[in-house]
Amino acid sequence: MKEEEVLRALETLGLTGKEARAYLGLLERGISTAQQVSQLLGVQYPAVYRILQSLESKGWIEVSQDRPNRYRARAPRIMAEEARQSREESLVASAETVAELKEATPSKERSTDSDLWMYKGAEAIGRKLREIVLASNRQILCASPFPVAPEILRLLFDILGRSRRTVRAVLNEANRADLAEIGGLLGRNVRVRFQFPARHLPKTRLAHTFVFPSDEEVFILNSFYRNGTFVADKLHGLWVGDMDFVRMQLEAMLLDLSQPRETRALPRPA
């Protein structure tokens, strides 16, 4: 293992660069005095004492009570486990603190500037979808009237499966085989139906997938296909927080679902 990698790992666990070098030196040399550590690091006494005192306060080294003081590195395996547990506890506490923050109460007056937000790329879309899915306090509806690429299904169900609420997903029949291959992403809370029929589609097309976390907002995932192939760099999403728009989309979706299959399916060319 390279020394640079070890030093970076020690810094990740909370040591400064000089503290990491001092700890590693004590580990390799065994019990040492401050003078020996000073020679090892190439720093003067006042600085080396600050480094050693910091390492002791963080629990990485032990110091003797005799004069001159002698210093010994604690076992790496123990320190690694203590550092990991400390980081986990710190992360949990920080996450709880952030989770308790209150958002500003939205104005009752409609603001057209904040009703529509656009997200480009799978990473940005994934972040926003996770946000709205985890924040939802009611049943979530996901509707995909037209066939979508397997990549879209993976993105959707990886996030929908984490919801604490029931998720109803209504998909196109053409995606049945694709979903079977990614069944491991389906959580127990997800209910899937294939109610939209397979139909003849142009090779170059745009497919809309709707995620309704409530009756006041909708996320529309738009996937583009050229010559029958999904174009990943064209992937984008729209978050709409307009109650009237959402109501109209839901009504159109429910109307489409309520119609008989034969009236919804397009005829294939002769």
Contacts in CASP RR format, 6 or more apart in sequence:
PFRMAT RR
TARGET T0000
AUTHOR 0000-0000-0000
METHOD contacts of the structure
MODEL  1
MKEEEVLRALETLGLTGKEARAYLGLLERGISTAQQVSQLLGVQYPAVYR
ILQSLESKGWIEVSQDRPNRYRARAPRIMAEEARQSREESLVASAETVAE
LKEATPSKERSTDSDLWMYKGAEAIGRKLREIVLASNRQILCASPFPVAP
EILRLLFDILGRSRRTVRAVLNEANRADLAEIGGLLGRNVRVRFQFPARH
LPKTRLAHTFVFPSDEEVFILNSFYRNGTFVADKLHGLWVGDMDFVRMQL
EAMLLDLSQPRETRALPRPA
3 24 0 8 1.000
6 20 0 8 1.000
6 24 0 8 1.000
7 17 0 8 1.000
7 20 0 8 1.000
7 21 0 8 1.000
7 24 0 8 1.000
10 17 0 8 1.000
10 19 0 8 1.000
10 20 0 8 1.000
10 23 0 8 1.000
10 24 0 8 1.000
11 17 0 8 1.000
11 20 0 8 1.000
13 79 0 8 1.000
13 80 0 8 1.000
13 83 0 8 1.000
13 84 0 8 1.000
13 87 0 8 1.000
14 58 0 8 1.000
14 83 0 8 1.000
15 23 0 8 1.000
15 55 0 8 1.000
15 58 0 8 1.000
15 60 0 8 1.000
16 51 0 8 1.000
16 54 0 8 1.000
18 41 0 8 1.000
18 43 0 8 1.000
18 47 0 8 1.000
18 51 0 8 1.000
19 51 0 8 1.000
19 54 0 8 1.000
19 55 0 8 1.000
19 58 0 8 1.000
19 60 0 8 1.000
21 40 0 8 1.000
21 41 0 8 1.000
22 37 0 8 1.000
22 40 0 8 1.000
22 41 0 8 1.000
22 48 0 8 1.000
22 51 0 8 1.000
22 52 0 8 1.000
22 55 0 8 1.000
23 55 0 8 1.000
23 60 0 8 1.000
23 61 0 8 1.000
23 73 0 8 1.000
25 32 0 8 1.000
25 37 0 8 1.000
25 40 0 8 1.000
25 73 0 8 1.000
26 32 0 8 1.000
26 37 0 8 1.000
26 61 0 8 1.000
26 71 0 8 1.000
26 72 0 8 1.000
26 73 0 8 1.000
27 73 0 8 1.000
27 76 0 8 1.000
29 36 0 8 1.000
29 40 0 8 1.000
30 72 0 8 1.000
30 73 0 8 1.000
31 64 0 8 1.000
31 70 0 8 1.000
31 71 0 8 1.000
31 72 0 8 1.000
32 40 0 8 1.000
32 70 0 8 1.000
32 71 0 8 1.000
33 68 0 8 1.000
33 69 0 8 1.000
33 70 0 8 1.000
33 71 0 8 1.000
34 45 0 8 1.000
34 48 0 8 1.000
34 49 0 8 1.000
34 52 0 8 1.000
34 68 0 8 1.000
34 69 0 8 1.000
34 71 0 8 1.000
35 45 0 8 1.000
35 68 0 8 1.000
37 48 0 8 1.000
37 51 0 8 1.000
37 52 0 8 1.000
37 71 0 8 1.000
38 44 0 8 1.000
38 45 0 8 1.000
38 48 0 8 1.000
41 48 0 8 1.000
41 51 0 8 1.000
43 51 0 8 1.000
52 61 0 8 1.000
52 63 0 8 1.000
52 71 0 8 1.000
55 61 0 8 1.000
55 71 0 8 1.000
56 62 0 8 1.000
56 63 0 8 1.000
56 71 0 8 1.000
59 74 0 8 1.000
59 79 0 8 1.000
59 82 0 8 1.000
60 73 0 8 1.000
60 74 0 8 1.000
60 79 0 8 1.000
61 71 0 8 1.000
61 72 0 8 1.000
61 73 0 8 1.000
61 74 0 8 1.000
62 71 0 8 1.000
62 72 0 8 1.000
62 74 0 8 1.000
63 69 0 8 1.000
63 70 0 8 1.000
63 71 0 8 1.000
63 72 0 8 1.000
64 70 0 8 1.000
64 71 0 8 1.000
64 72 0 8 1.000
110 242 0 8 1.000
114 241 0 8 1.000
115 240 0 8 1.000
115 241 0 8 1.000
115 242 0 8 1.000
115 245 0 8 1.000
116 238 0 8 1.000
116 239 0 8 1.000
116 240 0 8 1.000
116 241 0 8 1.000
116 242 0 8 1.000
117 128 0 8 1.000
117 238 0 8 1.000
117 239 0 8 1.000
118 236 0 8 1.000
118 237 0 8 1.000
118 238 0 8 1.000
118 239 0 8 1.000
119 125 0 8 1.000
119 126 0 8 1.000
119 127 0 8 1.000
119 128 0 8 1.000
119 236 0 8 1.000
119 237 0 8 1.000
119 238 0 8 1.000
119 239 0 8 1.000
120 235 0 8 1.000
120 236 0 8 1.000
120 237 0 8 1.000
121 232 0 8 1.000
121 233 0 8 1.000
121 235 0 8 1.000
121 236 0 8 1.000
122 151 0 8 1.000
122 155 0 8 1.000
122 232 0 8 1.000
122 235 0 8 1.000
125 155 0 8 1.000
125 221 0 8 1.000
125 235 0 8 1.000
125 236 0 8 1.000
125 237 0 8 1.000
126 155 0 8 1.000
126 159 0 8 1.000
128 219 0 8 1.000
128 237 0 8 1.000
128 239 0 8 1.000
129 155 0 8 1.000
129 156 0 8 1.000
129 159 0 8 1.000
129 211 0 8 1.000
129 219 0 8 1.000
129 221 0 8 1.000
130 159 0 8 1.000
130 162 0 8 1.000
132 211 0 8 1.000
132 213 0 8 1.000
132 217 0 8 1.000
132 219 0 8 1.000
132 239 0 8 1.000
133 140 0 8 1.000
133 159 0 8 1.000
133 160 0 8 1.000
133 162 0 8 1.000
133 163 0 8 1.000
133 211 0 8 1.000
133 213 0 8 1.000
134 162 0 8 1.000
134 163 0 8 1.000
134 164 0 8 1.000
135 213 0 8 1.000
136 163 0 8 1.000
136 165 0 8 1.000
136 213 0 8 1.000
136 214 0 8 1.000
137 165 0 8 1.000
138 165 0 8 1.000
138 213 0 8 1.000
138 214 0 8 1.000
139 165 0 8 1.000
139 166 0 8 1.000
139 167 0 8 1.000
139 168 0 8 1.000
140 160 0 8 1.000
140 163 0 8 1.000
140 165 0 8 1.000
140 166 0 8 1.000
140 167 0 8 1.000
140 168 0 8 1.000
140 211 0 8 1.000
140 212 0 8 1.000
140 213 0 8 1.000
141 167 0 8 1.000
141 168 0 8 1.000
141 170 0 8 1.000
141 210 0 8 1.000
141 211 0 8 1.000
141 212 0 8 1.000
141 250 0 8 1.000
142 156 0 8 1.000
142 160 0 8 1.000
142 167 0 8 1.000
142 168 0 8 1.000
142 169 0 8 1.000
142 170 0 8 1.000
142 209 0 8 1.000
142 210 0 8 1.000
142 211 0 8 1.000
142 212 0 8 1.000
143 169 0 8 1.000
143 170 0 8 1.000
143 209 0 8 1.000
143 210 0 8 1.000
143 212 0 8 1.000
143 253 0 8 1.000
143 257 0 8 1.000
144 152 0 8 1.000
144 156 0 8 1.000
144 169 0 8 1.000
144 170 0 8 1.000
144 171 0 8 1.000
144 172 0 8 1.000
144 175 0 8 1.000
144 196 0 8 1.000
144 207 0 8 1.000
144 208 0 8 1.000
144 209 0 8 1.000
144 210 0 8 1.000
145 172 0 8 1.000
145 196 0 8 1.000
145 208 0 8 1.000
145 253 0 8 1.000
145 256 0 8 1.000
146 172 0 8 1.000
146 196 0 8 1.000
146 199 0 8 1.000
146 201 0 8 1.000
146 205 0 8 1.000
146 207 0 8 1.000
146 208 0 8 1.000
147 172 0 8 1.000
147 174 0 8 1.000
147 175 0 8 1.000
147 198 0 8 1.000
147 201 0 8 1.000
147 207 0 8 1.000
148 172 0 8 1.000
148 175 0 8 1.000
148 207 0 8 1.000
148 209 0 8 1.000
148 223 0 8 1.000
149 223 0 8 1.000
149 225 0 8 1.000
149 230 0 8 1.000
150 178 0 8 1.000
150 181 0 8 1.000
150 182 0 8 1.000
151 230 0 8 1.000
151 232 0 8 1.000
152 207 0 8 1.000
152 209 0 8 1.000
152 221 0 8 1.000
152 223 0 8 1.000
152 230 0 8 1.000
153 175 0 8 1.000
153 178 0 8 1.000
153 179 0 8 1.000
153 182 0 8 1.000
154 182 0 8 1.000
154 185 0 8 1.000
155 221 0 8 1.000
156 169 0 8 1.000
156 209 0 8 1.000
156 211 0 8 1.000
156 221 0 8 1.000
157 169 0 8 1.000
157 179 0 8 1.000
157 182 0 8 1.000
157 183 0 8 1.000
157 185 0 8 1.000
157 186 0 8 1.000
157 187 0 8 1.000
157 190 0 8 1.000
158 185 0 8 1.000
160 167 0 8 1.000
160 169 0 8 1.000
160 190 0 8 1.000
160 211 0 8 1.000
161 167 0 8 1.000
161 185 0 8 1.000
161 186 0 8 1.000
161 187 0 8 1.000
161 189 0 8 1.000
161 190 0 8 1.000
163 189 0 8 1.000
164 189 0 8 1.000
165 189 0 8 1.000
166 189 0 8 1.000
166 191 0 8 1.000
167 189 0 8 1.000
167 190 0 8 1.000
167 191 0 8 1.000
168 191 0 8 1.000
168 193 0 8 1.000
169 190 0 8 1.000
169 191 0 8 1.000
169 192 0 8 1.000
169 193 0 8 1.000
170 192 0 8 1.000
170 193 0 8 1.000
170 194 0 8 1.000
170 195 0 8 1.000
170 196 0 8 1.000
170 257 0 8 1.000
171 179 0 8 1.000
171 192 0 8 1.000
171 193 0 8 1.000
171 194 0 8 1.000
171 195 0 8 1.000
171 196 0 8 1.000
172 194 0 8 1.000
172 196 0 8 1.000
172 197 0 8 1.000
172 198 0 8 1.000
173 194 0 8 1.000
173 196 0 8 1.000
173 197 0 8 1.000
173 198 0 8 1.000
174 198 0 8 1.000
175 194 0 8 1.000
176 194 0 8 1.000
179 186 0 8 1.000
179 192 0 8 1.000
186 192 0 8 1.000
195 257 0 8 1.000
196 256 0 8 1.000
196 257 0 8 1.000
196 264 0 8 1.000
197 261 0 8 1.000
197 264 0 8 1.000
197 265 0 8 1.000
198 265 0 8 1.000
199 264 0 8 1.000
199 265 0 8 1.000
199 266 0 8 1.000
200 266 0 8 1.000
200 267 0 8 1.000
200 268 0 8 1.000
200 269 0 8 1.000
203 225 0 8 1.000
203 226 0 8 1.000
203 227 0 8 1.000
203 228 0 8 1.000
204 225 0 8 1.000
204 226 0 8 1.000
204 227 0 8 1.000
204 228 0 8 1.000
205 224 0 8 1.000
205 225 0 8 1.000
205 228 0 8 1.000
206 222 0 8 1.000
206 223 0 8 1.000
206 224 0 8 1.000
206 225 0 8 1.000
207 222 0 8 1.000
207 223 0 8 1.000
207 224 0 8 1.000
207 225 0 8 1.000
208 220 0 8 1.000
208 221 0 8 1.000
208 222 0 8 1.000
209 220 0 8 1.000
209 221 0 8 1.000
209 222 0 8 1.000
209 223 0 8 1.000
210 218 0 8 1.000
210 219 0 8 1.000
210 220 0 8 1.000
210 221 0 8 1.000
210 249 0 8 1.000
210 253 0 8 1.000
211 218 0 8 1.000
211 219 0 8 1.000
211 220 0 8 1.000
211 221 0 8 1.000
212 218 0 8 1.000
212 246 0 8 1.000
212 249 0 8 1.000
212 250 0 8 1.000
213 219 0 8 1.000
215 243 0 8 1.000
215 246 0 8 1.000
215 247 0 8 1.000
215 250 0 8 1.000
216 241 0 8 1.000
216 243 0 8 1.000
216 246 0 8 1.000
217 239 0 8 1.000
217 240 0 8 1.000
217 241 0 8 1.000
217 246 0 8 1.000
218 239 0 8 1.000
218 240 0 8 1.000
218 241 0 8 1.000
218 245 0 8 1.000
218 246 0 8 1.000
218 249 0 8 1.000
219 237 0 8 1.000
219 238 0 8 1.000
219 239 0 8 1.000
219 240 0 8 1.000
220 237 0 8 1.000
220 238 0 8 1.000
220 239 0 8 1.000
220 240 0 8 1.000
221 235 0 8 1.000
221 237 0 8 1.000
222 235 0 8 1.000
222 236 0 8 1.000
222 237 0 8 1.000
222 238 0 8 1.000
223 230 0 8 1.000
223 234 0 8 1.000
223 235 0 8 1.000
224 230 0 8 1.000
224 231 0 8 1.000
224 234 0 8 1.000
224 235 0 8 1.000
225 231 0 8 1.000
240 246 0 8 1.000
256 264 0 8 1.000
END
